[in-house]
């Protein structure tokens, strides 16, 4: 499984080279081998924040997403990578009992933006995969009808 290893230095320098190296190897052959992240970010052991709550980590992911806005399509959804990726970009709160709660409207905007971007990107790749896009939105808790994709 392709893994993007991100360390403290890359995050501090907004250096997305670790991701670029992995993505360059796989973009010529979009496969069913999903991508995952391993994040190594030094912090005080008493720091209770999740990685997605650390501004420097989120900023790194914002830069990555600006460069590869279609990246969610190739992430390992089954292992939770899509949810973690969304958490880096969408405002949310953590609750001890219910876990992560995304801002509803921000998540809607994120999902619609990703549908538009990824559907256009898939067309440039010669791939028709509205079914997988529908599955992607379902992973994030949204149901989008086939009619919407037909409209696109």
N, C-alpha and C positions, 0 to 999 in steps of 0.2 A: 504494500500500500504506500503510495507516495506520501511523504511526510514533510511538512514545512517546519523546520526547527528555527525558532525565534529566540534570541537571547537578549539580555539586558542591553548590551551595546547596540544591537540592531534597533531596538525600540528607542533608546535614547537618541540615536542619530537619525531616526525615521528612515532607516535603511531597509528597503524592501527586497534587497538582493537575494536573501534566502528564499523568498517566495518566487522571485523571478526565475531562479535557477530550476526550481522544481516545476514550475508552470511551463517553462520553455521546453522541457522534456516531454510533457504530456499533451500540449495543445495541438500538435500536429496529428495526434491520434486520440481523439476523445474516446475513452474506454469506460467500462463499468468499474474501473479500479478507482474508487473515490479517494479524495485528498483529505488529510487530517493535519492538524496543527499540534505542535509540542511547544509550549511557551515556558521559557526559563527566565523568570524575572525575579531578581533579588529584592527582597523586602523584609522589613522588620517582622519577626515572628508574631509580634503582638498586633500587627495590622490585620483587622478583621475583614477588610474589603476583598471582594471577589476581583479577579483580574479585569473583568469588564467594568469595574468601578474605578479603576486607576486611569486618570486622564492620559498619561503617556502611552499606555497600552492601547486605549481607545483611539488615540490620534494616529498611531501606527496603522491600525486597522482601517481608519478612514482614508489614509493615504493608499493603502493596498486596494481598497474598494474603488477609489477614484481611478486607479490604474487598470484594475481588472473587475469591472462591475458585474461581469457574468460569473465570477468565481463561485457564488453559492450553488450553481448548477452542478459543479464537479466535486463538491464537498461530500464527506461521509455522513449522510443524513442519519443513517441507522445508529451511528455512535454519538449522535448529538452535536456534530460539528455545525450544522446549519443553525441550530438554536444558539450556540455559543457565538457564532459569527454575527447573528442578528443582535445579540446582546451587546456586542461591541459598537453597533451602529444605531440602535434604537433605544431611546430612553426607557428605563425600567426600574423596578424596585425588587429587592429580595425580601421574601417573607419566610419565616422559620417553618410555617405550616404548609404554605402553598407553593413555595419556591419562587421562581422568577415570574413577575407580572410586568408585561410590556405595556407601555402607554398605547392604548387602543388605536388612537388616530395616527400616531407615529408609525405603528406597525402596519396599518392599512396603507399608508403612503409608501413605506419601504417595500411592501409586497407588490403593489402596483408598479412602482418604478422597476423592480426586478423583473416583473413579467414583461414589461415593454422592452427593457434592455436585453434580457436573455432571449426573448422570442426573435428579436432582430438579429442578435448574434448567431442564434441557431440557423436562421435563414442564410446567413453568410457562410456558414459551415456546411450547408446543404443537408441539414438535419431537421426533420419534422417530428417534434417530440412534445406536443401539447399535453400529452398524458403525463409525462414526467414533470412538466411545469405545474400541472394540477396537483400532482403528488407533493411537489415542493411546497405549495401553498397549504396543503393539508397538514404537512409536518409542522407548520407554524400556526395551525389552528384555524385556517380559513378555507372556505369552500368556494371555488369559482367555477361557474357553469361553463360547459363546452361552448355555448353560444357566444360567450365573450371572446373565446379564443378564435372562433369562426369569424367574428367581427374584425379581429386583427388581420 
